[in-house]
Amino acid sequence: MRRILVVGGGYAGFYTAWKLEKRLRRDEAEIVVIDPRPYMTYQPFLPEVAAGSIEARHAAISLRSHLKRARLIHAAVTRIDHASKTVSVLPQDGEPFELGYDIIVVTAGAVTRTFPIPGITENAIGMKHVEEAVAIRDRLLDAFDRASVLPPGPERSRLLTVAFVGGGFSGVEGFGETSRWRPRC
């Protein structure tokens, strides 16, 4: 039986596998999805998660719950060899292994870009995954709580200052969501 390998279980990978499950008979192909995360993230919802407008669970779709026929491998693909039609797989647990394929769909997602701005790598949190949006929310809540007991001054102002780097969707929406979320301190 042919093996269709989908590298990446994000939006494109999830919907590719889901549609293939609907269109192919069980004996036509084995569908394999490899992704380090067990869920697909609705990235447009991440600014709302970061601002506390919605819960994190509303921005994630379980791959296992929705892909009924696909074989899911919780791992990263570290190398693709098109000549031999194999990928190198690095699981979170266990030994690395090779996996062959007949057809490959590469949908490995984007990563947070870090601009050449001093301090961004050390201090900023990206907004590509649910965990990052929750970390932003937690950092904001902590800063607001700490600022609430301080008198007006530079330290309080620092804690109440939020900066967004980047004017793409996540930056603009994140700014809009958090600007409506003002602390009472």
C-alpha positions as CSV (number, residue, x, y, z in Angstrom):
1,M,0.0,0.0,0.0
2,R,1.2,3.5,-0.8
3,R,2.3,5.7,2.1
4,I,1.4,9.4,2.1
5,L,3.6,11.2,4.6
6,V,2.5,14.6,5.9
7,V,5.3,16.5,7.6
8,G,3.7,18.9,10.0
9,G,0.3,18.8,11.8
10,G,-0.4,22.4,11.7
11,Y,-3.3,24.0,9.7
12,A,-2.1,22.9,6.3
13,G,-1.0,19.4,7.4
14,F,-4.1,18.7,9.5
15,Y,-6.5,19.7,6.7
16,T,-4.4,17.8,4.1
17,A,-4.6,14.6,6.2
18,W,-8.3,15.2,7.1
19,K,-9.3,15.6,3.4
20,L,-7.2,12.6,2.4
21,E,-9.0,10.5,5.0
22,K,-12.3,11.5,3.4
23,R,-11.3,11.0,-0.2
24,L,-9.3,7.9,-0.1
25,R,-10.5,4.4,0.6
26,R,-8.7,2.6,3.5
27,D,-6.9,0.2,1.1
28,E,-5.7,3.1,-1.2
29,A,-3.0,4.6,1.0
30,E,-1.6,4.8,4.5
31,I,-1.7,8.4,5.8
32,V,1.1,9.3,8.3
33,V,1.3,12.7,10.0
34,I,4.6,13.6,11.8
35,D,4.5,16.6,14.2
36,P,6.2,17.4,17.5
37,R,2.8,18.6,18.9
38,P,-0.3,16.5,19.3
39,Y,-2.6,19.3,18.2
40,M,-3.2,21.8,15.4
41,T,-3.2,25.5,16.5
42,Y,-5.7,28.0,15.2
43,Q,-3.1,30.8,15.0
44,P,-5.7,33.6,14.5
45,F,-7.0,32.8,18.0
46,L,-3.6,33.2,19.7
47,P,-3.9,37.0,20.3
48,E,-7.2,36.3,22.1
49,V,-5.5,33.6,24.2
50,A,-2.7,36.0,25.1
51,A,-5.1,38.7,26.1
52,G,-7.2,36.2,28.1
53,S,-10.3,36.7,25.9
54,I,-10.6,33.0,25.2
55,E,-9.2,29.9,26.8
56,A,-6.2,28.2,25.3
57,R,-8.2,25.0,24.6
58,H,-10.3,26.9,22.1
59,A,-7.2,27.6,19.9
60,A,-6.1,23.9,19.7
61,I,-7.6,21.0,17.8
62,S,-6.4,17.5,18.9
63,L,-5.0,15.6,15.9
64,R,-5.8,12.2,17.5
65,S,-9.5,13.2,18.1
66,H,-10.1,14.4,14.5
67,L,-7.8,12.2,12.3
68,K,-9.4,8.8,12.7
69,R,-7.4,6.9,10.1
70,A,-4.0,8.6,10.0
71,R,-1.0,7.2,11.8
72,L,0.2,10.0,14.1
73,I,3.9,10.2,15.0
74,H,4.8,12.6,17.8
75,A,8.2,13.6,16.5
76,A,10.3,15.9,14.4
77,V,11.5,15.3,10.9
78,T,15.2,16.2,10.8
79,R,16.0,15.3,7.2
80,I,14.2,14.5,3.9
81,D,16.0,12.4,1.3
82,H,13.9,12.7,-1.9
83,A,16.3,10.4,-3.8
84,S,15.6,7.4,-1.5
85,K,12.1,8.7,-0.5
86,T,12.9,8.5,3.2
87,V,12.8,10.9,6.2
88,S,14.8,10.9,9.4
89,V,12.5,11.0,12.4
90,L,13.5,12.2,15.8
91,P,10.9,11.2,18.3
92,Q,10.5,12.9,21.7
93,D,11.1,9.5,23.3
94,G,13.0,6.6,21.8
95,E,15.6,6.2,19.2
96,P,15.7,8.1,15.8
97,F,14.5,6.1,12.8
98,E,14.1,6.3,9.1
99,L,10.6,6.2,7.5
100,G,9.9,5.7,3.8
101,Y,7.2,7.3,1.8
102,D,5.6,7.2,-1.7
103,I,4.2,10.7,-1.6
104,I,5.3,13.5,0.8
105,V,3.5,16.7,1.7
106,V,5.8,19.1,3.5
107,T,3.7,21.5,5.7
108,A,6.3,22.1,8.4
109,G,5.1,25.4,9.9
110,A,6.6,28.8,10.4
111,V,8.8,29.8,13.2
112,T,8.8,33.1,15.0
113,R,11.1,35.5,13.3
114,T,13.5,37.4,15.5
115,F,14.4,40.7,14.0
116,P,17.9,42.1,14.7
117,I,16.7,44.1,17.7
118,P,18.9,44.0,20.8
119,G,17.2,42.0,23.6
120,I,14.4,40.5,21.5
121,T,15.8,36.9,21.7
122,E,16.3,37.1,25.5
123,N,13.1,38.9,26.4
124,A,10.4,38.4,23.8
125,I,7.9,35.5,23.5
126,G,6.8,34.4,20.1
127,M,3.1,33.8,19.1
128,K,3.0,30.7,17.0
129,H,1.9,28.1,19.5
130,V,-0.7,27.9,22.3
131,E,2.1,27.6,24.9
132,E,3.6,30.9,23.8
133,A,0.2,32.7,24.0
134,V,-0.4,31.4,27.5
135,A,3.1,32.5,28.5
136,I,2.4,36.0,27.2
137,R,-0.9,36.1,29.2
138,D,0.8,34.8,32.3
139,R,3.7,37.4,32.0
140,L,1.1,40.2,31.5
141,L,-0.9,39.1,34.5
142,D,2.2,38.8,36.7
143,A,3.4,42.3,35.6
144,F,0.0,43.8,36.3
145,D,-0.2,42.2,39.7
146,R,3.3,43.5,40.6
147,A,2.5,47.0,39.3
148,S,-0.7,47.2,41.3
149,V,1.2,47.6,44.6
150,L,3.7,50.1,43.4
151,P,3.4,53.9,43.5
152,P,3.6,55.8,40.2
153,G,7.2,55.8,39.0
154,P,9.6,54.2,36.6
155,E,9.3,50.6,37.9
156,R,5.5,50.7,37.7
157,S,5.7,52.2,34.2
158,R,8.1,49.5,33.1
159,L,5.8,46.7,34.4
160,L,2.8,48.3,32.6
161,T,4.6,48.8,29.3
162,V,3.9,46.2,26.6
163,A,5.7,46.2,23.3
164,F,4.8,44.2,20.2
165,V,7.5,43.6,17.6
166,G,6.2,43.1,14.1
167,G,3.2,44.5,12.2
168,G,1.8,41.3,10.8
169,F,-1.4,39.6,11.9
170,S,-0.2,38.4,15.3
171,G,1.4,41.8,16.1
172,V,-1.6,43.9,15.1
173,E,-4.2,41.6,16.7
174,G,-2.1,41.1,19.8
175,F,-1.8,44.8,20.2
176,G,-5.5,45.3,19.7
177,E,-6.5,42.6,22.1
178,T,-4.2,43.6,24.9
179,S,-4.9,47.3,24.5
180,R,-8.5,46.6,25.4
181,W,-7.3,44.5,28.4
182,R,-6.3,47.2,30.8
183,P,-5.4,46.5,34.4
184,R,-7.1,48.2,37.2
185,C,-4.1,49.1,39.2
